Amino acid sequence: MNNDIAEGKWKQIIGKAKAAWGELTDDELTKAEGRADKLAGLIQERYGKTREEAVREVHRFFDANRD
């Protein structure tokens, strides 16, 4: 999913993101604006994952929530 699509649908799926990554705050998720790179960075920091793991996780999330 490209960033434009993710950003456009972000407000619709932010609740699902909160369920997937419960340690991220609502404010952090809002500021991520559905941008895969920002979200991956937050996941990497909060969960101690490698950049590659976080990016794969974000891509799987957006692919699963594609409409």
PDB file of N, CA, C, O and CB in Angstrom:
ATOM      1  N   MET A   1       0.854  -1.173   0.000  1.00  0.00           N
ATOM      2  CA  MET A   1       0.000   0.000   0.000  1.00  0.00           C
ATOM      3  C   MET A   1       0.897   1.231   0.000  1.00  0.00           C
ATOM      4  O   MET A   1       1.835   1.317   0.791  1.00  0.00           O
ATOM      5  CB  MET A   1      -0.970   0.001   1.225  1.00  0.00           C
ATOM      6  N   ASN A   2       0.614   2.172  -0.874  1.00  0.00           N
ATOM      7  CA  ASN A   2       1.456   3.357  -0.885  1.00  0.00           C
ATOM      8  C   ASN A   2       1.044   4.331   0.221  1.00  0.00           C
ATOM      9  O   ASN A   2      -0.041   4.220   0.793  1.00  0.00           O
ATOM     10  CB  ASN A   2       1.387   4.043  -2.251  1.00  0.00           C
ATOM     11  N   ASN A   3       1.919   5.277   0.506  1.00  0.00           N
ATOM     12  CA  ASN A   3       1.673   6.197   1.624  1.00  0.00           C
ATOM     13  C   ASN A   3       0.432   7.043   1.435  1.00  0.00           C
ATOM     14  O   ASN A   3      -0.248   7.340   2.417  1.00  0.00           O
ATOM     15  CB  ASN A   3       2.856   7.098   1.817  1.00  0.00           C
ATOM     16  N   ASP A   4       0.103   7.451   0.201  1.00  0.00           N
ATOM     17  CA  ASP A   4      -1.078   8.279  -0.012  1.00  0.00           C
ATOM     18  C   ASP A   4      -2.350   7.555   0.390  1.00  0.00           C
ATOM     19  O   ASP A   4      -3.230   8.136   1.025  1.00  0.00           O
ATOM     20  CB  ASP A   4      -1.166   8.706  -1.463  1.00  0.00           C
ATOM     21  N   ILE A   5      -2.445   6.286   0.021  1.00  0.00           N
ATOM     22  CA  ILE A   5      -3.621   5.497   0.375  1.00  0.00           C
ATOM     23  C   ILE A   5      -3.683   5.307   1.886  1.00  0.00           C
ATOM     24  O   ILE A   5      -4.740   5.468   2.495  1.00  0.00           O
ATOM     25  CB  ILE A   5      -3.600   4.129  -0.343  1.00  0.00           C
ATOM     26  N   ALA A   6      -2.558   4.969   2.481  1.00  0.00           N
ATOM     27  CA  ALA A   6      -2.524   4.754   3.926  1.00  0.00           C
ATOM     28  C   ALA A   6      -2.904   6.020   4.666  1.00  0.00           C
ATOM     29  O   ALA A   6      -3.678   5.964   5.622  1.00  0.00           O
ATOM     30  CB  ALA A   6      -1.142   4.283   4.369  1.00  0.00           C
ATOM     31  N   GLU A   7      -2.377   7.160   4.248  1.00  0.00           N
ATOM     32  CA  GLU A   7      -2.692   8.422   4.917  1.00  0.00           C
ATOM     33  C   GLU A   7      -4.175   8.746   4.795  1.00  0.00           C
ATOM     34  O   GLU A   7      -4.780   9.232   5.751  1.00  0.00           O
ATOM     35  CB  GLU A   7      -1.852   9.565   4.332  1.00  0.00           C
ATOM     36  N   GLY A   8      -4.759   8.489   3.651  1.00  0.00           N
ATOM     37  CA  GLY A   8      -6.169   8.785   3.434  1.00  0.00           C
ATOM     38  C   GLY A   8      -7.096   7.933   4.279  1.00  0.00           C
ATOM     39  O   GLY A   8      -8.162   8.393   4.687  1.00  0.00           O
ATOM     40  N   LYS A   9      -6.709   6.715   4.542  1.00  0.00           N
ATOM     41  CA  LYS A   9      -7.552   5.798   5.310  1.00  0.00           C
ATOM     42  C   LYS A   9      -7.157   5.711   6.780  1.00  0.00           C
ATOM     43  O   LYS A   9      -7.784   4.980   7.547  1.00  0.00           O
ATOM     44  CB  LYS A   9      -7.497   4.426   4.698  1.00  0.00           C
ATOM     45  N   TRP A  10      -6.149   6.433   7.170  1.00  0.00           N
ATOM     46  CA  TRP A  10      -5.591   6.292   8.498  1.00  0.00           C
ATOM     47  C   TRP A  10      -6.617   6.523   9.587  1.00  0.00           C
ATOM     48  O   TRP A  10      -6.675   5.755  10.547  1.00  0.00           O
ATOM     49  CB  TRP A  10      -4.452   7.235   8.673  1.00  0.00           C
ATOM     50  N   LYS A  11      -7.420   7.549   9.466  1.00  0.00           N
ATOM     51  CA  LYS A  11      -8.407   7.838  10.506  1.00  0.00           C
ATOM     52  C   LYS A  11      -9.419   6.708  10.633  1.00  0.00           C
ATOM     53  O   LYS A  11      -9.977   6.488  11.708  1.00  0.00           O
ATOM     54  CB  LYS A  11      -9.127   9.155  10.208  1.00  0.00           C
ATOM     55  N   GLN A  12      -9.656   5.996   9.546  1.00  0.00           N
ATOM     56  CA  GLN A  12     -10.608   4.891   9.569  1.00  0.00           C
ATOM     57  C   GLN A  12     -10.038   3.652  10.267  1.00  0.00           C
ATOM     58  O   GLN A  12     -10.785   2.884  10.873  1.00  0.00           O
ATOM     59  CB  GLN A  12     -11.025   4.539   8.151  1.00  0.00           C
ATOM     60  N   ILE A  13      -8.736   3.459  10.184  1.00  0.00           N
ATOM     61  CA  ILE A  13      -8.157   2.221  10.719  1.00  0.00           C
ATOM     62  C   ILE A  13      -7.277   2.442  11.953  1.00  0.00           C
ATOM     63  O   ILE A  13      -6.602   1.515  12.402  1.00  0.00           O
ATOM     64  CB  ILE A  13      -7.345   1.539   9.647  1.00  0.00           C
ATOM     65  N   ILE A  14      -7.279   3.642  12.498  1.00  0.00           N
ATOM     66  CA  ILE A  14      -6.411   3.932  13.648  1.00  0.00           C
ATOM     67  C   ILE A  14      -6.761   3.040  14.844  1.00  0.00           C
ATOM     68  O   ILE A  14      -5.877   2.670  15.618  1.00  0.00           O
ATOM     69  CB  ILE A  14      -6.530   5.418  14.046  1.00  0.00           C
ATOM     70  N   GLY A  15      -8.029   2.698  14.997  1.00  0.00           N
ATOM     71  CA  GLY A  15      -8.424   1.800  16.090  1.00  0.00           C
ATOM     72  C   GLY A  15      -7.814   0.415  15.937  1.00  0.00           C
ATOM     73  O   GLY A  15      -7.425  -0.210  16.923  1.00  0.00           O
ATOM     74  N   LYS A  16      -7.732  -0.062  14.703  1.00  0.00           N
ATOM     75  CA  LYS A  16      -7.114  -1.363  14.445  1.00  0.00           C
ATOM     76  C   LYS A  16      -5.617  -1.300  14.727  1.00  0.00           C
ATOM     77  O   LYS A  16      -5.023  -2.261  15.215  1.00  0.00           O
ATOM     78  CB  LYS A  16      -7.369  -1.810  12.987  1.00  0.00           C
ATOM     79  N   ALA A  17      -5.020  -0.160  14.416  1.00  0.00           N
ATOM     80  CA  ALA A  17      -3.589   0.010  14.699  1.00  0.00           C
ATOM     81  C   ALA A  17      -3.358   0.009  16.202  1.00  0.00           C
ATOM     82  O   ALA A  17      -2.374  -0.558  16.677  1.00  0.00           O
ATOM     83  CB  ALA A  17      -3.050   1.321  14.071  1.00  0.00           C
ATOM     84  N   LYS A  18      -4.246   0.631  16.948  1.00  0.00           N
ATOM     85  CA  LYS A  18      -4.137   0.654  18.407  1.00  0.00           C
ATOM     86  C   LYS A  18      -4.244  -0.761  18.959  1.00  0.00           C
ATOM     87  O   LYS A  18      -3.537  -1.121  19.900  1.00  0.00           O
ATOM     88  CB  LYS A  18      -5.229   1.559  19.026  1.00  0.00           C
ATOM     89  N   ALA A  19      -5.126  -1.561  18.376  1.00  0.00           N
ATOM     90  CA  ALA A  19      -5.259  -2.955  18.810  1.00  0.00           C
ATOM     91  C   ALA A  19      -4.006  -3.760  18.467  1.00  0.00           C
ATOM     92  O   ALA A  19      -3.595  -4.627  19.238  1.00  0.00           O
ATOM     93  CB  ALA A  19      -6.495  -3.603  18.161  1.00  0.00           C
ATOM     94  N   ALA A  20      -3.402  -3.478  17.323  1.00  0.00           N
ATOM     95  CA  ALA A  20      -2.212  -4.210  16.898  1.00  0.00           C
ATOM     96  C   ALA A  20      -0.984  -3.822  17.710  1.00  0.00           C
ATOM     97  O   ALA A  20      -0.159  -4.673  18.045  1.00  0.00           O
ATOM     98  CB  ALA A  20      -1.949  -3.968  15.423  1.00  0.00           C
ATOM     99  N   TRP A  21      -0.866  -2.543  18.024  1.00  0.00           N
ATOM    100  CA  TRP A  21       0.304  -2.033  18.738  1.00  0.00           C
ATOM    101  C   TRP A  21      -0.151  -1.240  19.956  1.00  0.00           C
ATOM    102  O   TRP A  21      -0.029  -0.015  19.989  1.00  0.00           O
ATOM    103  CB  TRP A  21       1.182  -1.154  17.810  1.00  0.00           C
ATOM    104  N   GLY A  22      -0.667  -1.932  20.941  1.00  0.00           N
ATOM    105  CA  GLY A  22      -1.259  -1.317  22.118  1.00  0.00           C
ATOM    106  C   GLY A  22      -0.327  -0.451  22.941  1.00  0.00           C
ATOM    107  O   GLY A  22      -0.784   0.390  23.715  1.00  0.00           O
ATOM    108  N   GLU A  23       0.968  -0.642  22.786  1.00  0.00           N
ATOM    109  CA  GLU A  23       1.903   0.175  23.555  1.00  0.00           C
ATOM    110  C   GLU A  23       2.089   1.573  22.954  1.00  0.00           C
ATOM    111  O   GLU A  23       2.666   2.455  23.591  1.00  0.00           O
ATOM    112  CB  GLU A  23       3.246  -0.527  23.644  1.00  0.00           C
ATOM    113  N   LEU A  24       1.602   1.767  21.738  1.00  0.00           N
ATOM    114  CA  LEU A  24       1.682   3.096  21.133  1.00  0.00           C
ATOM    115  C   LEU A  24       0.502   3.926  21.613  1.00  0.00           C
ATOM    116  O   LEU A  24      -0.617   3.423  21.720  1.00  0.00           O
ATOM    117  CB  LEU A  24       1.700   3.009  19.576  1.00  0.00           C
ATOM    118  N   THR A  25       0.750   5.181  21.898  1.00  0.00           N
ATOM    119  CA  THR A  25      -0.314   6.052  22.388  1.00  0.00           C
ATOM    120  C   THR A  25      -1.171   6.543  21.231  1.00  0.00           C
ATOM    121  O   THR A  25      -0.758   6.497  20.072  1.00  0.00           O
ATOM    122  CB  THR A  25       0.272   7.244  23.161  1.00  0.00           C
ATOM    123  N   ASP A  26      -2.358   7.010  21.557  1.00  0.00           N
ATOM    124  CA  ASP A  26      -3.233   7.590  20.543  1.00  0.00           C
ATOM    125  C   ASP A  26      -2.547   8.761  19.859  1.00  0.00           C
ATOM    126  O   ASP A  26      -2.659   8.936  18.646  1.00  0.00           O
ATOM    127  CB  ASP A  26      -4.561   8.040  21.166  1.00  0.00           C
ATOM    128  N   ASP A  27      -1.839   9.558  20.643  1.00  0.00           N
ATOM    129  CA  ASP A  27      -1.140  10.720  20.095  1.00  0.00           C
ATOM    130  C   ASP A  27      -0.064  10.287  19.103  1.00  0.00           C
ATOM    131  O   ASP A  27       0.073  10.887  18.037  1.00  0.00           O
ATOM    132  CB  ASP A  27      -0.514  11.553  21.224  1.00  0.00           C
ATOM    133  N   GLU A  28       0.690   9.262  19.443  1.00  0.00           N
ATOM    134  CA  GLU A  28       1.731   8.763  18.537  1.00  0.00           C
ATOM    135  C   GLU A  28       1.121   8.255  17.233  1.00  0.00           C
ATOM    136  O   GLU A  28       1.630   8.541  16.149  1.00  0.00           O
ATOM    137  CB  GLU A  28       2.542   7.640  19.213  1.00  0.00           C
ATOM    138  N   LEU A  29       0.031   7.504  17.343  1.00  0.00           N
ATOM    139  CA  LEU A  29      -0.619   6.981  16.155  1.00  0.00           C
ATOM    140  C   LEU A  29      -1.191   8.098  15.293  1.00  0.00           C
ATOM    141  O   LEU A  29      -1.120   8.037  14.066  1.00  0.00           O
ATOM    142  CB  LEU A  29      -1.717   6.009  16.544  1.00  0.00           C
ATOM    143  N   THR A  30      -1.754   9.111  15.925  1.00  0.00           N
ATOM    144  CA  THR A  30      -2.285  10.251  15.181  1.00  0.00           C
ATOM    145  C   THR A  30      -1.164  10.977  14.448  1.00  0.00           C
ATOM    146  O   THR A  30      -1.312  11.336  13.279  1.00  0.00           O
ATOM    147  CB  THR A  30      -3.020  11.218  16.124  1.00  0.00           C
ATOM    148  N   LYS A  31      -0.057  11.190  15.124  1.00  0.00           N
ATOM    149  CA  LYS A  31       1.077  11.892  14.508  1.00  0.00           C
ATOM    150  C   LYS A  31       1.724  11.082  13.392  1.00  0.00           C
ATOM    151  O   LYS A  31       2.341  11.659  12.497  1.00  0.00           O
ATOM    152  CB  LYS A  31       2.118  12.223  15.561  1.00  0.00           C
ATOM    153  N   ALA A  32       1.598   9.769  13.425  1.00  0.00           N
ATOM    154  CA  ALA A  32       2.158   8.932  12.363  1.00  0.00           C
ATOM    155  C   ALA A  32       1.445   9.197  11.037  1.00  0.00           C
ATOM    156  O   ALA A  32       2.020   8.983   9.969  1.00  0.00           O
ATOM    157  CB  ALA A  32       2.052   7.441  12.738  1.00  0.00           C
ATOM    158  N   GLU A  33       0.208   9.655  11.101  1.00  0.00           N
ATOM    159  CA  GLU A  33      -0.569  10.061   9.926  1.00  0.00           C
ATOM    160  C   GLU A  33      -0.690   8.970   8.880  1.00  0.00           C
ATOM    161  O   GLU A  33      -0.886   9.260   7.700  1.00  0.00           O
ATOM    162  CB  GLU A  33       0.049  11.274   9.302  1.00  0.00           C
ATOM    163  N   GLY A  34      -0.574   7.725   9.298  1.00  0.00           N
ATOM    164  CA  GLY A  34      -0.698   6.620   8.359  1.00  0.00           C
ATOM    165  C   GLY A  34       0.527   6.418   7.485  1.00  0.00           C
ATOM    166  O   GLY A  34       0.500   5.623   6.546  1.00  0.00           O
ATOM    167  N   ARG A  35       1.593   7.129   7.790  1.00  0.00           N
ATOM    168  CA  ARG A  35       2.821   6.986   7.006  1.00  0.00           C
ATOM    169  C   ARG A  35       3.589   5.773   7.501  1.00  0.00           C
ATOM    170  O   ARG A  35       3.943   5.681   8.676  1.00  0.00           O
ATOM    171  CB  ARG A  35       3.700   8.265   7.098  1.00  0.00           C
ATOM    172  N   ALA A  36       3.838   4.853   6.595  1.00  0.00           N
ATOM    173  CA  ALA A  36       4.476   3.592   6.944  1.00  0.00           C
ATOM    174  C   ALA A  36       5.833   3.802   7.595  1.00  0.00           C
ATOM    175  O   ALA A  36       6.179   3.093   8.540  1.00  0.00           O
ATOM    176  CB  ALA A  36       4.626   2.727   5.715  1.00  0.00           C
ATOM    177  N   ASP A  37       6.606   4.761   7.108  1.00  0.00           N
ATOM    178  CA  ASP A  37       7.944   4.986   7.660  1.00  0.00           C
ATOM    179  C   ASP A  37       7.883   5.498   9.091  1.00  0.00           C
ATOM    180  O   ASP A  37       8.675   5.078   9.933  1.00  0.00           O
ATOM    181  CB  ASP A  37       8.714   5.970   6.793  1.00  0.00           C
ATOM    182  N   LYS A  38       6.952   6.401   9.372  1.00  0.00           N
ATOM    183  CA  LYS A  38       6.810   6.920  10.739  1.00  0.00           C
ATOM    184  C   LYS A  38       6.323   5.828  11.686  1.00  0.00           C
ATOM    185  O   LYS A  38       6.830   5.682  12.798  1.00  0.00           O
ATOM    186  CB  LYS A  38       5.836   8.113  10.767  1.00  0.00           C
ATOM    187  N   LEU A  39       5.343   5.072  11.233  1.00  0.00           N
ATOM    188  CA  LEU A  39       4.791   4.004  12.055  1.00  0.00           C
ATOM    189  C   LEU A  39       5.842   2.937  12.343  1.00  0.00           C
ATOM    190  O   LEU A  39       5.945   2.452  13.470  1.00  0.00           O
ATOM    191  CB  LEU A  39       3.577   3.378  11.370  1.00  0.00           C
ATOM    192  N   ALA A  40       6.612   2.575  11.340  1.00  0.00           N
ATOM    193  CA  ALA A  40       7.676   1.583  11.532  1.00  0.00           C
ATOM    194  C   ALA A  40       8.702   2.088  12.538  1.00  0.00           C
ATOM    195  O   ALA A  40       9.189   1.316  13.364  1.00  0.00           O
ATOM    196  CB  ALA A  40       8.364   1.255  10.191  1.00  0.00           C
ATOM    197  N   GLY A  41       9.031   3.363  12.479  1.00  0.00           N
ATOM    198  CA  GLY A  41       9.980   3.939  13.431  1.00  0.00           C
ATOM    199  C   GLY A  41       9.462   3.869  14.861  1.00  0.00           C
ATOM    200  O   GLY A  41      10.215   3.559  15.784  1.00  0.00           O
ATOM    201  N   LEU A  42       8.181   4.157  15.041  1.00  0.00           N
ATOM    202  CA  LEU A  42       7.584   4.073  16.375  1.00  0.00           C
ATOM    203  C   LEU A  42       7.602   2.635  16.901  1.00  0.00           C
ATOM    204  O   LEU A  42       7.926   2.390  18.063  1.00  0.00           O
ATOM    205  CB  LEU A  42       6.145   4.606  16.347  1.00  0.00           C
ATOM    206  N   ILE A  43       7.253   1.705  16.039  1.00  0.00           N
ATOM    207  CA  ILE A  43       7.242   0.292  16.432  1.00  0.00           C
ATOM    208  C   ILE A  43       8.652  -0.179  16.763  1.00  0.00           C
ATOM    209  O   ILE A  43       8.862  -0.910  17.731  1.00  0.00           O
ATOM    210  CB  ILE A  43       6.639  -0.580  15.313  1.00  0.00           C
ATOM    211  N   GLN A  44       9.593   0.235  15.969  1.00  0.00           N
ATOM    212  CA  GLN A  44      10.986  -0.124  16.207  1.00  0.00           C
ATOM    213  C   GLN A  44      11.438   0.359  17.576  1.00  0.00           C
ATOM    214  O   GLN A  44      12.046  -0.393  18.339  1.00  0.00           O
ATOM    215  CB  GLN A  44      11.888   0.460  15.114  1.00  0.00           C
ATOM    216  N   GLU A  45      11.141   1.606  17.883  1.00  0.00           N
ATOM    217  CA  GLU A  45      11.528   2.177  19.186  1.00  0.00           C
ATOM    218  C   GLU A  45      10.821   1.496  20.345  1.00  0.00           C
ATOM    219  O   GLU A  45      11.463   1.048  21.295  1.00  0.00           O
ATOM    220  CB  GLU A  45      11.226   3.668  19.218  1.00  0.00           C
ATOM    221  N   ARG A  46       9.504   1.419  20.266  1.00  0.00           N
ATOM    222  CA  ARG A  46       8.702   0.951  21.395  1.00  0.00           C
ATOM    223  C   ARG A  46       8.863  -0.531  21.658  1.00  0.00           C
ATOM    224  O   ARG A  46       8.878  -0.963  22.811  1.00  0.00           O
ATOM    225  CB  ARG A  46       7.256   1.258  21.156  1.00  0.00           C
ATOM    226  N   TYR A  47       8.984  -1.316  20.593  1.00  0.00           N
ATOM    227  CA  TYR A  47       9.010  -2.761  20.754  1.00  0.00           C
ATOM    228  C   TYR A  47      10.401  -3.373  20.609  1.00  0.00           C
ATOM    229  O   TYR A  47      10.558  -4.585  20.757  1.00  0.00           O
ATOM    230  CB  TYR A  47       8.093  -3.383  19.761  1.00  0.00           C
ATOM    231  N   GLY A  48      11.410  -2.556  20.322  1.00  0.00           N
ATOM    232  CA  GLY A  48      12.774  -3.054  20.217  1.00  0.00           C
ATOM    233  C   GLY A  48      13.005  -3.968  19.029  1.00  0.00           C
ATOM    234  O   GLY A  48      13.836  -4.874  19.090  1.00  0.00           O
ATOM    235  N   LYS A  49      12.274  -3.736  17.952  1.00  0.00           N
ATOM    236  CA  LYS A  49      12.419  -4.550  16.751  1.00  0.00           C
ATOM    237  C   LYS A  49      13.461  -3.923  15.833  1.00  0.00           C
ATOM    238  O   LYS A  49      13.792  -2.743  15.954  1.00  0.00           O
ATOM    239  CB  LYS A  49      11.064  -4.701  16.018  1.00  0.00           C
ATOM    240  N   THR A  50      13.962  -4.731  14.923  1.00  0.00           N
ATOM    241  CA  THR A  50      14.858  -4.169  13.912  1.00  0.00           C
ATOM    242  C   THR A  50      14.012  -3.348  12.947  1.00  0.00           C
ATOM    243  O   THR A  50      12.791  -3.494  12.902  1.00  0.00           O
ATOM    244  CB  THR A  50      15.656  -5.296  13.154  1.00  0.00           C
ATOM    245  N   ARG A  51      14.657  -2.500  12.189  1.00  0.00           N
ATOM    246  CA  ARG A  51      13.946  -1.682  11.200  1.00  0.00           C
ATOM    247  C   ARG A  51      13.223  -2.582  10.202  1.00  0.00           C
ATOM    248  O   ARG A  51      12.074  -2.323   9.846  1.00  0.00           O
ATOM    249  CB  ARG A  51      14.928  -0.733  10.461  1.00  0.00           C
ATOM    250  N   GLU A  52      13.888  -3.623   9.759  1.00  0.00           N
ATOM    251  CA  GLU A  52      13.300  -4.530   8.778  1.00  0.00           C
ATOM    252  C   GLU A  52      12.058  -5.232   9.334  1.00  0.00           C
ATOM    253  O   GLU A  52      11.054  -5.363   8.633  1.00  0.00           O
ATOM    254  CB  GLU A  52      14.333  -5.565   8.336  1.00  0.00           C
ATOM    255  N   GLU A  53      12.124  -5.683  10.593  1.00  0.00           N
ATOM    256  CA  GLU A  53      10.969  -6.330  11.221  1.00  0.00           C
ATOM    257  C   GLU A  53       9.796  -5.364  11.315  1.00  0.00           C
ATOM    258  O   GLU A  53       8.660  -5.726  11.007  1.00  0.00           O
ATOM    259  CB  GLU A  53      11.335  -6.855  12.619  1.00  0.00           C
ATOM    260  N   ALA A  54      10.069  -4.149  11.737  1.00  0.00           N
ATOM    261  CA  ALA A  54       9.013  -3.149  11.887  1.00  0.00           C
ATOM    262  C   ALA A  54       8.381  -2.811  10.546  1.00  0.00           C
ATOM    263  O   ALA A  54       7.162  -2.675  10.449  1.00  0.00           O
ATOM    264  CB  ALA A  54       9.566  -1.883  12.538  1.00  0.00           C
ATOM    265  N   VAL A  55       9.197  -2.675   9.520  1.00  0.00           N
ATOM    266  CA  VAL A  55       8.677  -2.353   8.184  1.00  0.00           C
ATOM    267  C   VAL A  55       7.796  -3.491   7.672  1.00  0.00           C
ATOM    268  O   VAL A  55       6.718  -3.243   7.133  1.00  0.00           O
ATOM    269  CB  VAL A  55       9.840  -2.085   7.190  1.00  0.00           C
ATOM    270  N   ARG A  56       8.244  -4.733   7.835  1.00  0.00           N
ATOM    271  CA  ARG A  56       7.435  -5.886   7.408  1.00  0.00           C
ATOM    272  C   ARG A  56       6.104  -5.921   8.148  1.00  0.00           C
ATOM    273  O   ARG A  56       5.060  -6.180   7.550  1.00  0.00           O
ATOM    274  CB  ARG A  56       8.200  -7.201   7.642  1.00  0.00           C
ATOM    275  N   GLU A  57       6.148  -5.661   9.441  1.00  0.00           N
ATOM    276  CA  GLU A  57       4.932  -5.669  10.256  1.00  0.00           C
ATOM    277  C   GLU A  57       3.944  -4.602   9.775  1.00  0.00           C
ATOM    278  O   GLU A  57       2.747  -4.867   9.664  1.00  0.00           O
ATOM    279  CB  GLU A  57       5.281  -5.440  11.738  1.00  0.00           C
ATOM    280  N   VAL A  58       4.437  -3.424   9.496  1.00  0.00           N
ATOM    281  CA  VAL A  58       3.584  -2.329   9.021  1.00  0.00           C
ATOM    282  C   VAL A  58       2.990  -2.668   7.663  1.00  0.00           C
ATOM    283  O   VAL A  58       1.806  -2.424   7.428  1.00  0.00           O
ATOM    284  CB  VAL A  58       4.380  -1.014   8.939  1.00  0.00           C
ATOM    285  N   HIS A  59       3.790  -3.221   6.774  1.00  0.00           N
ATOM    286  CA  HIS A  59       3.277  -3.583   5.450  1.00  0.00           C
ATOM    287  C   HIS A  59       2.205  -4.659   5.553  1.00  0.00           C
ATOM    288  O   HIS A  59       1.191  -4.594   4.858  1.00  0.00           O
ATOM    289  CB  HIS A  59       4.417  -4.065   4.547  1.00  0.00           C
ATOM    290  N   ARG A  60       2.421  -5.642   6.409  1.00  0.00           N
ATOM    291  CA  ARG A  60       1.398  -6.688   6.614  1.00  0.00           C
ATOM    292  C   ARG A  60       0.117  -6.068   7.157  1.00  0.00           C
ATOM    293  O   ARG A  60      -0.980  -6.431   6.730  1.00  0.00           O
ATOM    294  CB  ARG A  60       1.915  -7.788   7.588  1.00  0.00           C
ATOM    295  N   PHE A  61       0.251  -5.131   8.099  1.00  0.00           N
ATOM    296  CA  PHE A  61      -0.915  -4.476   8.674  1.00  0.00           C
ATOM    297  C   PHE A  61      -1.709  -3.740   7.602  1.00  0.00           C
ATOM    298  O   PHE A  61      -2.924  -3.908   7.504  1.00  0.00           O
ATOM    299  CB  PHE A  61      -0.491  -3.507   9.777  1.00  0.00           C
ATOM    300  N   PHE A  62      -1.025  -2.920   6.792  1.00  0.00           N
ATOM    301  CA  PHE A  62      -1.728  -2.160   5.765  1.00  0.00           C
ATOM    302  C   PHE A  62      -2.312  -3.077   4.694  1.00  0.00           C
ATOM    303  O   PHE A  62      -3.399  -2.808   4.183  1.00  0.00           O
ATOM    304  CB  PHE A  62      -0.789  -1.143   5.126  1.00  0.00           C
ATOM    305  N   ASP A  63      -1.611  -4.152   4.347  1.00  0.00           N
ATOM    306  CA  ASP A  63      -2.154  -5.092   3.362  1.00  0.00           C
ATOM    307  C   ASP A  63      -3.411  -5.770   3.885  1.00  0.00           C
ATOM    308  O   ASP A  63      -4.358  -5.992   3.131  1.00  0.00           O
ATOM    309  CB  ASP A  63      -1.107  -6.147   2.994  1.00  0.00           C
ATOM    310  N   ALA A  64      -3.426  -6.099   5.164  1.00  0.00           N
ATOM    311  CA  ALA A  64      -4.589  -6.756   5.772  1.00  0.00           C
ATOM    312  C   ALA A  64      -5.778  -5.806   5.905  1.00  0.00           C
ATOM    313  O   ALA A  64      -6.922  -6.254   5.980  1.00  0.00           O
ATOM    314  CB  ALA A  64      -4.219  -7.312   7.144  1.00  0.00           C
ATOM    315  N   ASN A  65      -5.520  -4.517   5.936  1.00  0.00           N
ATOM    316  CA  ASN A  65      -6.582  -3.534   6.141  1.00  0.00           C
ATOM    317  C   ASN A  65      -6.884  -2.740   4.871  1.00  0.00           C
ATOM    318  O   ASN A  65      -7.465  -1.656   4.921  1.00  0.00           O
ATOM    319  CB  ASN A  65      -6.199  -2.581   7.262  1.00  0.00           C
ATOM    320  N   ARG A  66      -6.484  -3.296   3.750  1.00  0.00           N
ATOM    321  CA  ARG A  66      -6.757  -2.666   2.458  1.00  0.00           C
ATOM    322  C   ARG A  66      -8.206  -2.920   2.075  1.00  0.00           C
ATOM    323  O   ARG A  66      -8.706  -4.036   2.220  1.00  0.00           O
ATOM    324  CB  ARG A  66      -5.795  -3.201   1.358  1.00  0.00           C
ATOM    325  N   ASP A  67      -8.858  -1.917   1.600  1.00  0.00           N
ATOM    326  CA  ASP A  67     -10.269  -2.070   1.152  1.00  0.00           C
ATOM    327  C   ASP A  67     -10.371  -1.812  -0.319  1.00  0.00           C
ATOM    328  O   ASP A  67     -11.462  -1.890  -0.885  1.00  0.00           O
ATOM    329  CB  ASP A  67     -11.212  -1.114   1.914  1.00  0.00           C
TER     330      ASP A  67
END
